[in-house]
Amino acid sequence: MPDWIPSPLAEDHLARGRSLAAYHGALVPTRFSEPAAEHRAVRNAAGVLDFSFRSKIAVRGPDRAGFLHNMLSNDIKSLAPGHGIYATLLDIKGHIVADLRVYCTEDSFLIDTDADLRAKAVRTLERYIVMDDVSLEPLALGALAVQGPRSRELVGKALGVAVPPLDEFGHALAVTATITARIVRATSTGEDGYEVWVEPGNLPSLWPSLRREAEAIGGLPCGREALESLRIEAGIARYGADFGEDTLPLEAGLLDALSFTKGCYIGQEIVERARSRGHVNWKLAGLFVESERAPEPGAKLRAAGKECGEVTSSCASPTLGRTIALAFVRREASEPGTELALGSGVRAQVAPLPFYPSRLRTTDGQAI
């Protein structure tokens, strides 16, 4: 069985001459036009993206809240219907099995994670279901994302509904004469963002509708190349690229995925030990790279002649006009301003994250 799934829109993408590439478990478009133009469209107006690389799991049963609360690293019991949270699923050594978003509905929790993590997350969770009355059901839901400062307006026009005010990870159902969609507020770029979850059969009509509305306000359809440069600028780490099964959440800087007051969960003892110590030995950091060519993932870094880390993701930043990267570096070499060098001799300097300041706002207009 292949380690990727085709997008429900794959035939349409291919028919229009778009190249597809594997991305976190799915085949999605690489680009629709010039990636830098797509990138700038998101920063200035809005971009529409095929999010077929995200998969959903429904968690049902009377014990669902207590079970997930004891399994995941964030406070699940505090969630009310219509709200969501970012969390990690850890092993007993505190390493990250999967990162995910959890959304609360009236009768279930919906877990949203990368397509290539869904099976592993289900297997891990099922292993701990003993006496709990809980069921896990992988869902066949398609997803499109709209990212950018005008994303809420765009989604409302495309669906013909008024999108309600939502905090980050807030969600609501929209029911029209032709479609039932779950609208989720979630950024993947540092800009305001929304995802629209629908049955896969609705994607072929929803995609052109969102695309038309985007192009009417100066937006564009966007591929994975633009998504990568956008999320690197925003300092958003991705599983499999920037962290994985050998990483602690604190090393990856995933503080928003952790609750330090909720009590026990799988891996909690290790996380608490790292927090109480006051530091971790490795840290995900930003880099300014003095080269027009972005370094390859895995490129080694040196400080004062000693190896101190490696690049995990990199890109030429359309916003900053320079090459940037995410990298895992040793704590003593992680302070902004620290001078480093790649194995090729190219100079780099540790930079604070994010490279690009978030323009997200809460429903009352305050910056997140």
Secondary structure, DSSP 8 states (H G I E B T S, - for coil): --S-EE-TTHHHHHHTT--EEEETTEEEES-SS-HHHHHHHHHHT-EEEE-TTEEEEEEESTTHHHHHHHHBSS--TT--TT-EEEEEEE-TTS-EEEEEEEEE-SS-EEEEEEHHHHHHHHHHHHHT-SS---EEEEE--EEEEEESTTHHHHHHHHHTS------TT-EEEEE-SS-EEEEEE--SSSS-EEEEEE-GGGHHHHHHHHHHHHHHTT-EEE-HHHHHHHHHHTT---BTTTB-TT--TTTTT-GGG--SSS---TTHHHHHHHHHHT--SEEEEEEEESSSS---TT-EEEETTEEEEEEEEEEEETTTTEEEEEEEEEGGG-STT-EEEETTS-EEEEE-S-SS----B-TTS-B-
